[in-house]
Amino acid sequence: MEETITQTFSNEHSSCDKIFAKAENLVAKKQWAEADTEFTSFYTAMEKHFAAEEEILFPTFEERTGQTMGPTQVMRMEHQQVRQILTQMQTSLAQRDVEQYLGLSETLLMLMQQHNMKEEQMLYPMIDQVFGSEAQSLLERVRAA
């Protein structure tokens, strides 16, 4: 069965969410070594996901539709907000500041939930619709990158 852009990228969101929750639990328990490892995994997974969207998915969609100031522009701006919070979280983790980390974590969770919903309910289905049967080759490009 052919996988859609929506399925593939929504699954990545779920995967990132699980790592995020695990890191947060480890910080709350002050299990620092494990928290460091898990946060690094989360950060890496997020950057990989953003790169796939920003370097392949969004530009290909924009090229096809001519829409550069639409939803992809908003998603890029939100990616930047997420990156800023991730950097702050990394700092609070390095400083072993549980309160700051958990506060930032709460902010990030809300931002990610809203962001992911926009992508999963609007943008990804639009991309699937625009690319139709070609979505598969787009996914192969993403996996190869």
N, C-alpha and C positions, 0 to 999 in steps of 0.2 A: 504494500500500500504506500502511496506517495504521501510524504509528510508535507504539511504546509509551512509557510513562513510563521504563521500564527502559532501553530503547535510547537515548532522548533524553538522559537524565541521565548514563548511562554514557559516552556520546560526549563530553559536557561534561567528565567526569572525565579522559578520555584527552587531550582538548584542553588542559586545565589542566596535566596531567602533562608534556606536550611543552614547554610554555612554561617550566615549572618547571625541567626538565632543561637547557634552553637557557640560562636565567639562571644556573644553577649552573655550567655549563661556562664561561660568560663571566667569572664571578667567579674561578673557578680560574685562568683565563688572565690575570686582572687587566685585562680589557678593560672598564674601569669605565663609560664612557659607554653602551656597548651593554648592559652588565649592568643599569644603572639603568633603561634603557628596557624591557628584557625583564622585569625584576622588577616594574616598574609594570604592565606588561601582565598578568603573572601575578596580582598582587594584585587588580587590577580584575576579572579573569575569575573569581577565587575569590569576591570579594564579590558579583558578579552572580549566580553560581551559588547562594551561600548565601541571597541575598535571594529568589531564585525558590523555594527550598525553604521558607524561614522565613516568607515573606509570603503564599505561595499554596499550594504543595504540601502542606506539613505541616498548616496550619490547616484546609484543605479535607478532608484525610484524617481529622483529629481530629474535625471536625464530623460527618463521615459515620459514623465508627466509635464515637465517644464515648471514644476512647483518647487521653488527654492525657499520661498518665504513662508511656507505653510507649516504643517505639523512637524516636519523634520527639523526646521529651525528651532521650534519650541523644545523639541526633545534634546537637541544639542545644548541649548541653554540650561536645561534641567540636568543634563549630564555634568555640566560644569559645576552646578550647585552641589551635586552629589560628590564630585571629586573634592571640592573644598571641604565638605564635612568629613569625608574619608581621611583627608590630610590632618584635620583637627583630631579625629578619633585616633589616628596613628600616634600623634603627639601625646594625647592623654593616656594612651596605652603605655607608651614608653615611660611616661612619668608615673605610671601605676596609679592614676587618678580615677578611681572607680566612679565617683559621682559625675565627673565631667564626661567620662566615656558613656555612661548610661544615659545622661541627658542628651548628648549628641546622637546616641543610638536611637533614642525615641524620635528625635527630629528627623533623622535619616529614614526611619521606618515609615513615618507618615509621608515623606517626600517620595520614597520608592513605591509605596502603595498607590499613590495618586498617579505617578509617572507610569508605572506598569499597567494600570488600568487603562490609561489613555492609549498606550501602545497596543495592548491586547484587544481592546474593544473597538479602537478606531484605526490606528495607523497600520498595524499588521494585516488586518482584513483588507484594507485598501490596497496594500502592496500585493497580497494574494490575488485580489481581483484584477489589478493592473497587469500582473505577470501571468496569471492563469497557469497553463501547463509549463511555462518557462520557469516557474518558481523553483522547480527541482534543480535546474542548472544554477540558479542563483544560490541555492543552499549548498551545492557542491563547491562553488567558489568560496563561500563562507567557511566551509569545513577545511578546505585546502589552505586557507590563509593562516 
